Amino acid sequence: MDSMETLDTNNHLNNNGMGDLGNGTHQLNGNGNGLSPSGISDSTSSGAGKSEAERIAALELLVSQQADELLCLKTAYAEMIRRLQEVESRPVSTAPKSSTASHKPVNGSNWSDCCKYISNIHRFSESTQSLNNVGLSRQSPSSQHHTTTPSYQNRRRMSGSARTTALPNKPAPAHTPAAGARHNTGTATPRSTLGSSKRANLSSAENLNTTSSSHAPSSARGTSKKIGAKEVSIERSEGLAKMYLKGRAVTMYAPSEQKYGRVNDVGKEPGENLTLQWVFGYRGKDCRNNILVLGSGELCYFAAATAIMYNTETGVQRFYQEHTDDIKSIALHPDKVTVASGQVAGHAEVDGKPHVRVWNSSTLQTMHVLGEGVFGRGVCCLSFSKADGGDLLCAVDESNEHVVTVWEWKSEKKITEHKGSQDPVSVMEWHPARMNSLIMCGKSAVFFWSFSEEKLNKKTGVFEKNEKPKFVTCCAFAENEQVLTGDSNGNIYVWSCDDNKVKEAVENAHDGPIFAMCSVANNCVITGGSKDLTVSLFDVGSLSKVRDLTHLPENIGGIRQLATSGDGGKVFVGTTRNCILEGPFASEEPQAFKSLISSHFDELWGAAVHPTEPKFLTCGMDKLIVLWDTNTRQPIWTKLVEYQLMCASFHPTENVALFGTVEGKWFAMDLDSQEILTLHPDSKEQYDCVAYSPDGSMMAIGSHDNGIYVYRVGENARKYSKMGKCIGHTSFVTHVDWSADSQFLRSNSGDYEVLFWSAATCKQNTDVQTMKDVEWATGTCTLGYNMIGIWPEGADGSDINGCDRSPDLNFVASADDFGKVKLYNYPCYTPKSQCKVGNAHSSHVTRVRFMPDSRTLLSLGGQDCSIMMWKID
């Protein structure tokens, strides 16, 4: 037994070729006074007073721990050899040789670095073992799980369900990069639960550049600049740049004939402007009272952080773009020109606070800003007073207590506030005829408010014998000053403002909830059913239905909002699936309403542009595929499929497109018949990017299983034969580009890798320098030499969700996590590149794509579900 208790670690290490590295080893003595690497006393191991079985078990545990430590040292040895080979492969230094230079493959500094690296790993192993072995005497040896040294695979980042593959000759970064915001959910579903919030920028990353510039001539050292969490090092002598994102080095070689940038260079912004031209979107899925009709006849509504004025006669949109995040509420002044809009909390510390903006819809100038620092989460309801000409503005905070505030908006003075309700509030409106009277509707309640002597008072409406609904969803006002409400049971109640009681009722006016009501002439009201999809006209005096105006198709969602034109000749309908329709009011028979605005209604990720025609495809988590015409700004067709969609690509010559899904399937679709031609369940994890080769003979699709699947395309893009899988990424594949000759692929991953592949063999090209002069057909990879400048100061690696290079090679656009669309000159290789910024989105921007004319840019908002079309002029 005593012979087993003493292990000569030095001899053990010498047998593995490591005996000379004294500072990387720890010796154990056999006198019972030493400490093993795990921190267990040998005297304890000898087990005085213990049974022989316990002593054997303790020694077996000690041997296994030392075996783990030896494995760590072997790994460190392999890493040292790799580093020495890397140094030997560098060009020979022009410095004078010492007398011993012929016997040393590396200089003393690099040798010391290697020894320090091994020592650090060993000390890390020792401290980890000490922590893990606390209380070992209380555990059975058979129950121990040895995790003394983290393996390379464990030290690499895992994101969602994406797997990480260990590479034996590639060291893990000192700082393992955190999962990108885009893919940090526990499942394969992309950032559907993140909303528009953005985490704070992380601290500056540690510089991992091991190149010893002190021994090189000044002309070869290049420049280095640390910018927040992003660090850039440019090595002119080698024609490369290293950008560090959260400690991970991204090496990018400059094209041979391209000018080398310097870290302190400031790239000029484009001379052209980035102007918002059209918004495909309307926020109807979760907002009410959100369509206004201005005195000019324009519709006023909102999507994302943009208020839109739409002239349905001329087909022109105008935009108010001063908000910094989601607009949640809107109100029209009695003058039919002044508009108030309220937003939620945003990204910026100063401008991102929830507030109300009062602005002129003719000039688009901001008149007043109210409530910065007053509101909690956002402003869910707004209403101008009517009876006094609009001197007051009421706002409801979206906090837990739904605080009601009254403002003298012209002087930006808050007059009073009062707690509203602990339950959700659906609407709050000033009574149009009764001075200082307001109505609030919400969960199972109607509240009658009065404002006098700068104070608010609240009384609860009494349903008496009538059925009390789960929600009171909307209200309108009759000519005799009575209040009408619609509820979740489909009932219409008529209330008296004198005693706050229900006077009359129309039960089951709709089959299902009534989400919208609008007063019209002749003491009538228009109502909209969310379930029966019917717009109906009721006579308030007789409480009877006059007629149905329309029955909406199921695919556009339930009715959310109703409004009428100034002359009363048209009815506008907003739906829960973010559509706006228009129809006649005076028709005696139900008419089909015409679609004015269409959009997606769930998180939006996929976009593809037709190679020659003014068409583009979008797809998202709502399982919709929409083919759009940029000339008419209307859908050509809409197709509902079985899968949530992440990416799309047009075939260069055939009228066929590819789509990648969240469920790990991809399919090709005939765009004429909307028929799915083929379905391939290659992966069990989502696809983030897909692209046809420029000649149309191949396609590549990147997956969350870290691979890129390559297929041969035949029979007019109707047949697909698998060629292979590109394996080499250590995280999910985010972007992929084809070379112009269809021979090579370029890809990025979630842990900031830039890899190159042979399309024919699906093999990685590890000689990166040979790829620096390859001409690329597209520019969607966010990491590359010509894309260095799109990464902002403080970038943490997940800030940029996508980019695209214009077909004429003049511009590159980026989509970021802060709702910004940015336009740069191309190439964009200087770390400080200036840009033109487009502010319209509120959520993370997921995609940007240039149309073939290179002067039209499309951007997709994630959770704001909107598509913005920009003009570059």
N, C-alpha and C positions, 0 to 999 in steps of 0.2 A: 504494500500500500504506500509506503513512504516514497518508493521510487516513482510512483504515479503523481505524487503531490508536487514535484519540482519539474517545471518545464523550462528548458533553456531557450528563451525566445531568440536570443542572438544567433544561436546555431540554426534555429528554424528559419530565420530571415536570411542568413548567409546562404543557405541551400537554395533560396529563391533569388539570389543575386542582389539582395538589398542590405547586406551587412555593413556596407560602407556608409550608409545614410544613418549615422548615429542619432541625428536629431529627429529622425522620423520613427524611432523604435523606442520601446520601453522594456527593460529587463525585469525579470522576476527572480527574486532570490529564494532560496529554499530554507532559510532559517526560521521561518514562521513569523518574521517581523515585517516582511515586505507586503506591498499592496499589488494586487493584480490590476490589469487595465480596467477591469470593471469595478474596482474599488472594494473588492471583497478581501478581507484579511486572510493570509494563508493560515494563520492560527485558527481562524474560523473554519477554513476549508478542512484543516486537519481534524476538526470536529471533536475536540476533547470532551469526553463525556457522552458522545453520540454513538449511536449504534453503527455497525459496519455498513449496513444498507444506506443509512443517511449520509455517511461519509462518501460512499461510492456515488450516490446521486449528486451530492454537491460537487464532486470532482468531475463527473460527466458534464454537469452544467458549465463548470469553469472551462473545460476543454472545448465545448461547443461555442462558448463566447469568444475564446481566443481564435477559434477557426473563423468566426465571422470577422474578427479583426484582421486576420491574415488575408482574408478575401478583400477587405478594404485596401490593405497595403498593396496587394497585387494589382488592384484596379488603379491605385495611384501610380504604381510603377509603369503600367501601360500608358497612363496619361503622360507621364514624364517622357517616355520614349516618343510618344506622338509629338510632344512639344519640341523635343530635340530634333526630330526629323523635319519639323516645320521650320526651325531655325536654320538647319543645314541647307534647306532648299532655297533660302533667300540668297539674293545676289551678294557676292563677296564684298565686304567693306573696303573702301579705299584707304582706310586708316593704316598707318605703319604696323607691320606685323611684329609681335613680340617674339622672343626666342622660343617660347613654348607654344606658339600659335599652331604649329603643325601637329601638335599632339592633342589639341583641344578642339572639339567640334563646335563648341559654343563659347561665348565669353563668360566671364565669371558672374556677371549680373544675371544672365539667363539661367545659368546653372543654379545660382542661389534662389532664383524665383521658383525653379522646379522643386528644389528641396523644401522651400517654404510651403509650396503647394501641398506636398506630401505631408509635411508636419502639421499643417492646418487641418487636413483631412483626418489625420490620426488623432489630433486633439479633439476634433469634433466627434470622432467615433468614441473616444474615451469618455467625454462628457455625456454623450448620449447613453452609453452603456451605464454610467453611474446613475443617471436619472431613471433609466428603465429598470435597474436592478434594485431600487429602493424597496425594501420589504421582501426580498427574495426568500428569506428564511421562513416567511409565512405562506409561501406558495409551493406547490408540488412541482418538482422539476419537470415532470411530464406535461404540466399545463403551461410551461413557458412558451411564449411565441417570440422568437428572436428577431428583433428589429433594431439591432445595434447600430447598423450603418444604413442610411437611406440609399437605395440603389439609384442608378441614373433614371430609371423609369419612374420611380416614385418622386424624384426631384423635379421632373418635368411637369408642366402644367397640364391639368385635365380640365376640359370645359364641357359642361353639360354631360352628354353621353358620349362625347368624342373620345376615342381611344388615343393613347400616346404610345408610340413605338420607341423603344430604346435603341440608340445607335451606338455600337461599341466603341467607335473611334471618334465620337463627337461629344465633348464634355457638356454637361448641363451648365446653364448660365448661373452666375452667382446669385442673381435675383430672378427667381422664376416669375415670368410675367403673369399677371392676373388675367382671368378670362375677360374677353372683350365684352362690352355692354351688349353687344349685339347677340351674343350666344351664351349668356351666363345663367340661363335658367337650368333647372335640373333635368329637363327633358330636351328633346330635339327642337321644340318650338322656339323660334327666335323671339326675342325681347318683347313678347306680347304682354308681359306683366310689368314692364318697366315704366310705361307712360312717358312723359316728356322730362322727367327729373334726371339730373346729371350729377354724378358724384363729384366731390371736390377734387381738384388736381392733386396728384400724389407728389411727394417730395422728389427732389432731383435724384436721378438714378446714379449709381456708382459707375465711374468710368472703368470699363473693362478692357481698354485698348492696351495690349501687352507689347506693342511695338516700341522699342527703345529708341526714342528720337534723340537722346543725348549723344549717341555714338554716330549719328548720321549727319551729313552736311545739311546746312540750313535750307538749301534749295530742295532737298528731298523730303524734309520733314512735313511740308504742307502746313495746314492750319487746322485749328480745332476750336470749337465754340460750344459751350454748354448753354442750352436754352431750356430752362425749366426741367421737365422730365425727359426732354429730347436733347441728345448730344450729337453733334456732327463732327467728324474728323475727316479731312480731305487730304489724301496722300497723292501729291501731284506726280511724284516720281513713278508711282505705280499706276497712275491713272484711275484711281478708285476713290470712293467715298464710303465712310462707315458712319451709319446713323444708329445711335443707341436709343432704343425705345424700352424704357423700364429695365435697363441693364442688358438687354438683348442686342447684340451687334448685328446690324443688317448691312452686309457688304454689297456695294453696287459699283460696277465698272462703267466708266464713261465711254461712249462711242469714240472711235479713233480720231475722227475729224472734228469732234465737238470741243468747244472751249471749256476749260476747267473752271468751275466756279470757286469762289473763295467764301469762307464762312461768313465774313462780314459784308459780302456783297448784298445789295438790296435789289431784288428783281423788280422791274417796273411793272406797274399795273397796266392792264389793257387800255388802249385808248378808246375802245368801244364801251358803251354802257350796257348794263344788264337790266332790262326793263320787263316787268311783269305784263304779259299780254292776255292771258286767259287763265281762269281757275276752273278746273273740272271738280266741283265739290260744293257741298252744302252740309252744314252740321245739323242733321235732323235726328240722328240716332239717339241722342241723349239730351237735347235742348228743346225748350218750348218757346212760344212767342217770338219766333226768330225770322219772320218774313214781314217786312214793312213795305208799304207803297208810298213813295215820296211824292211831293207835289209836282215833280217833273214827270211823273208817270213811271219812273224807274223802280225796279224791285231793289230793296236793300236787305241783304242777308249776310251771313258770315260763314267762313270756313277757315279752320286753323287759326292763325293770328291776323287774318285779313278780313276786312269788311268790304263787301262787293256791291257796287251799284250797277245793275244790269238793265239796259234798255232793250226790251223784248222786240221793239219795232226795228231798230237799226242793228241789233245783234252786237252791241258794243258794251264792254265791261270797263268800269272805272274802279279804282281801289284806294281804300284808306289803309295804310300800312304802318301806322305808328305804334301798334301794340307789340309787346315783346313776348307774349305767349297766348295760349288759347283764349279766344273771345268766348264767353259763356252766356252773355245776355245782351240785349239791345232794346232801345226804346226810341220812339219818335215824338218830337215836340209838337204841340198843336200847330206850329207854323209850317209843318211838313218839310222843313229844311234842316233843322238842328237835330242831330242824332247823338244819343249817349250809348256807349258800349262799355261793358265791364269784362275784365279778364281775370284769369286765375294767376296764382303765383308762378313766376317764371324762373329762368336760369340765372339772370344777373342779380347781383346783390342789391343794386340800387334800382335799376329800371324794372327788375323782375317782381317787385312787390305787387300784389293784387290792387287794382285801382279802377276808376271809372274815367273815361275820356269823353269829353263833350266836344263835338266837332261839326263843322259846316259841310253838308253833303254836296254843296255846289262847288266850293273852293277846295275842299278836302283839307282845310286848315284846322289844326287843333285850337279850340277856344279855351278850354279849361281842363285841368286834371284834378280829380278828387280822390281823396281817401288813401293816399299812399301811407302805409303804416297803420291804417285804421282797420282794414279788412283782414280776415285771417287767411282763408284758403282761396277765396275767389268771390265773385259777385254773381249770384244765380238769378236774380230778378231785378229789373229796373222799370221805372214808370215815372213819366212827367205828369205833374198835376194838370188837369184839364179846365176845371171850372174857373180858375183864377188866371188863365192864359198861359200857364206853364212856368210859373216862377219857382216852383219847388220840384225836387227830384227825390224819389224814394228808391233806396237800394237795400237789398237783402243779402247779407253775408252768407257764404256757404259753410260756415262753421257749425259746430254741433248745436249751438243755440240759435242759429239763424237770426242773428241780430238785425233789426230793422233800423236804418238810419234815414233821416230826412235832411236834405241839403238845400241851402240857397245857392244854387249852382253858379250863378253869375258872380257871386263874391267868394265862391269856393269855401263857404262856411257851413260846417255841420251844426244843425240846430239842435237835434236831439237824437237819442237812440233808445231802443227798447228791445228786450229779448223777445224773439218771435215764437219759435217752437222748437222743441227737441226733435221733432219728426221732420221728414222731408217737406219742403215747400215747393209746390208746383207753379204757383202764380201769385203775384201781388200787383194790384192795379188801383190807381186813383179812380174814383167814381166820376164819370164825365159831367154829371149834372149837380151833384151834391158837393158843396164846398167842404174841403178838409175831411173827406170820407174816403177810406180805402178798404179793399177787399183782399183777403188772403185765403188761398185754398191749399190744402195739403192732405196729409194722411188722416182720413176719417173725420175731417173737420173743415168748417168754414169760419173764418174770423172776420169780424167787423171792427175796423179800427177808426178812431177819430183823432184828429190832430187839432189841438187848441192850446193856446197859451204856451206854445213851444213845447208841448208834451204830447206823447202818444198814449192812447188808452185802447185796450183790446177787450172785445166781448165775443163770446163763442156762440155761433149759430146753433139753433135748436132744430133737430130733425123731427121731433115729436114722434108721431106714429109711423113715419115713413122709414123705409129701409136705409140704414146707415151704411154707406159704402166703405170699402177698404181705402179708396183714394178718391178725393175730389180733384179732378185733373185739369179743369178749365172753367172759365167764366166768360159771360158777356152781359151787356146791359140793355134793358128794354127801354122803349120810349117813355114809359110811365115811371121811370127811375127804379124799377124792380131789377133785381140781380138774378141772372140765370146761371146755373152751374151744371156741368156734365161730370159724370163719375165713372168709376171702373165697372159698375153694374149695367151701364148703358142707359141710365135714367137721367132725365132733365128735371131739375127742381127750380121753382120760381120762389125767390126769397123777398121778404119785405125788409127794407132797411130801417124801418121804424121799430119793430120788435125783434128783428133778427131771427124770424121763424120762416119755415117753409109754408108757403100759401097754396101752391099747386104743384102737381107733379105729372110728368109724362113718363110712365114706366116702360122700360124696354124700348126706348126710342131707337136704339141700335142693338144689334146682336153682338154684345161685347162692349168694351170700354169706349167712351167718347173722349177723344184726345184733343179735340179742337172745336171752338165755337167762334162765330163771327157775326156781329150785328149788321143788318142791312136795312134798306128802306122799307117802309110800310109795316114797321113793327114786326119784322121777321128776323130769323136767325138761321145761319147755315151751320150745320154740325157735321163732324167727320168721325166715322167709326174706325177704330184701329184694327178690329177683327173682321168686320163685314166689308171693309174697304169701300164704304159708301159715303158719298157726300149728299146730304139731304137738306131740304129747305122746310122750316117749320114756321107756322104762324103763331106768334106769342099770344095774341088775343084769344084765339080759340084753342090753343095748345094742340094743334093738329098738324100732321105732315102735309105739306103742299105737294111736293114731288121730290123725287131723287134726281140729282143733277148728273151723277156719274157713278160707275162702279169701276174701281181701279183694278188692274191686273195684279196677281199675287206677287209677281217677281219684283215689284218696286217697293214693297213694304206697306205697313199700315199708315194711316193719315196722322201726321204730327201737327201741322199748322195750316190755317186757312186765312186768306186775305182776299180783298176785292179791289179792283181798279177804281180810280177816282170817279169815273162815270158809272161805276156799278155794272159795267157790261161784261167784265171778265172775273173769273175766280181763279186764284192761284192756290195750289196745294203742295205743301211740303210733306215728305214721307219719312218714315223711320229708317229707310235705306238710302237716305241722303239724295233723294231726287226731288225736283221741283217740276210741277206740271201746270198747264194753263188750259182753261176751257171756258165756254160761254155760260153766262148766268141765265139768260132769258129763254133757253131752249126748253120746250115742253116735254121732250123725251130725253132720257139719259144719253149723253154724248161721250165719245172717247176723248179724253183730254190729251193734249199734245205735250210731249216731253220737252222741257226747256233745259234742265240741268240734270246730268246723270253722274254717278260716281260709285266707288266702292263703299262698303259699309263696315269693313274690318281692316285690320292691319295690312298695309300694302307693301309688297316687296319686289315683285317681278315686273320688268319692263323690257321690251324689245322694239327696235325701230326697223321698219321696212327698208331694205337696202336702196330702193329707188323711188318709191311712191310716198306721198304724204300720209302715211298710215303708221300706227304704232299699236302694240299690244300691252296690256297690263293684266296682272293677276295678283292674288293675295290670299289672305287667310279666310276670306269669305267664300272661297271656292269658285269665284267668278273669273272667267276669261272675257275680256272686252277688247274688241278691235275698234280703234278710233280713227276718225277722219279729221286731220288737223285743219282742213279747209272749212268744213261745216261745224267743227267742234262738237260733233255728236257721235254716238256709237254707231258703227256699221252693223254690228251684232253683239249679243251678249250670250255667253254659254255658261251654264252651271254644271260643274263636274263633281266627282265624288271626293276630291282630294284638296287639301290646303296646299297652296302653290307658293313657290319661293323664287323661281327664275324662269326665263323664257328666252328663245332665240329664233329668229327668222332664218329660213334657208336662203342662200344667196340668189338662187334662180327659180326654185319651185315655190308654189304657194302652200308651203308646209312650215310648221313651227314646232319647236320642242319645248317641253315644260318639265321642270323638276318639282317634286312635291316634298312636303314635310314627312310624309310616311315612308320615304325611301324608295319611291317609284318614279320613273320618268316615262313620258309618252310623247309620241308625235301625233299631230293633228292636221288634217286637211282643212285649210282655212276657207275653202269654198263650201264644203258640206258640213263643217264642224264635226266631222267624224274622227274618232280616235283610230289611227292606223295601226299602232303597235304600243304595247305596254310592257315595260321591263322592270321587274322588282329586284334590281341588282343589289341594293343596299338596304339595310334595316334602319338607316338613319337618313336625315334630310339632305337634300341637295341644295347648295347655295349658289351655284353658278353653272351655266351651260352655254356652249357656243359651237356653231358649225364652223368648219374650216373655210377659208375664203373660196376655195374651189368647190365646196359643197360635197366633197368625197368622204369626209370624216366628220365626226362630232366628238366633243369631250364634255364630260360633266363631272363637277367636283362635289365630293360628299363629305359628310361629317364623320365618316369612318376613316378619314385622312387620305383617301385615295381619289384618283382621277380615272374614270372609266372612259375608254376610247373605243369607238365603233366605226366600222366601215359603212358608208351610206351608199345604197344602190337603188335601182329601179325607180328613178325620179323621186328619190327621198321617201320611198315606201318600204324599203327593206333595210334592216340594220343588223350587222354582224359584228359581234364583239371581237376586238383585236387584242385587248389586254387591259391591265390596270396599272397605272403609274403609282408605285409605292415608294415612299421616301419622306413624305411630310410627317411631322410629329404632332400635328394638330389638324383641325378641320380645314378644309380647303375653302378659301373665301372668294378668290378671283382667278380667272384663267383667260389667257390671250393666245391667239394663234399667230404664227409668223405669216408674212405675206405670201410665202411660197408653200404654205400648208405643211411644212416639214417639222416644225418645232412648236412646243408649247411653253408658255411661261405662266407660273402660278404663284400665288401668295397663300399663306395659311394664318390660322388664328394666333400662332406664336411668332409671327413676323418673319417668316422664311420667304426667300425668293429662290425658287428652283426652276430648272430648265429641263426639258424632256424631248426625246426623239419620239415623234408621233407614231412612226412606223413600228418601233420596237417597244414603246412604252418604258424605255430605260432612261434613267436620270443622266444628264450630261453634267458631270462634276467639274469639268474644266470650264469654269464660268467665263473666263476671259475670251474664249472662242465664241461666246454668244453676244458680246458687247456690240457688234456691228450688224446683228440680225435686224431686218426690217420687220416690224410688227404690224399686223393688219388692224389691230384695235389697241386701245390703251385703257383698259379697265382695271389693271392691277395697280393698287394704291402704293405699292412699294417698288421702286425702281429709280435709277439715277435721275431720269427726267421728271420724277415726281417728288423729289426731296422737298421742294418748296411748298407743296400743298399741305405739309404737316405744320400746324401752328406752334407757336411757342407754348411750352408746357404740355405738348401732346403726350398721351400715355399709351398710345398704340391702338386704342379702341375708338378714338375720337372721329376718325375718318371712316365712314361706312362704305363709300364707293366713290369712283371717279370715272371720267370718260374724256377721251381726247377727240377733238373735232376732226372730221374727215379731211379737212384742208390743212391739218397739222399746225394751226395757228393758236388754238386755245386748248386748255384743259379745265374741266369743271369738277368740283368736289362736293360731296354730300356729307354733312357732319352731324354729330349728336346734338347740336345746339339749335337745330332748325334753320341753319344757314346754307345757302347755295352760293358757292364762291367761284369766280371766273378768273383764271390766270392766263398769262401768256405761256405758250408752249415752244420749246422745252422749258421746264420749270425746275432747274437744278440748283438754284441758290437757296440756302436755308431761310433767308429772310426775303420772301417774295411777296410783293404787294398784290392786291386783288380787288376786284369789284364784288361787292356782297349783295346778295338778294335776300331780303327779309319778307317772308310771306308764310312759311311753315311755322308750326309751333312744336310739333313732335320731332323726333330724330328723322332726318332725311335719309331715306334708304337707298335710293338710286338716282343717278343723273344719266341722261342719254341725249346726245346730239342727233338732230334730224340730218338727212343727207345734205341739206343746204349749208350746214355748219353755222347757220345764223339763228337757228331755233333750238332751244334747249328745253328738255323735259326734266322735271324733278318730282319724285314721289315722296310724300310724307308717310311715315309709318303709321302711328296711331291717329293722326288727323285725317287719314283716309283720302287725302286730296292729291290731285295731280296739277302741278303748276306748269304753264307753258311760258317760257321767257324768250324775249327777242333781244338779239345782240346787234346793236346798231350804233 
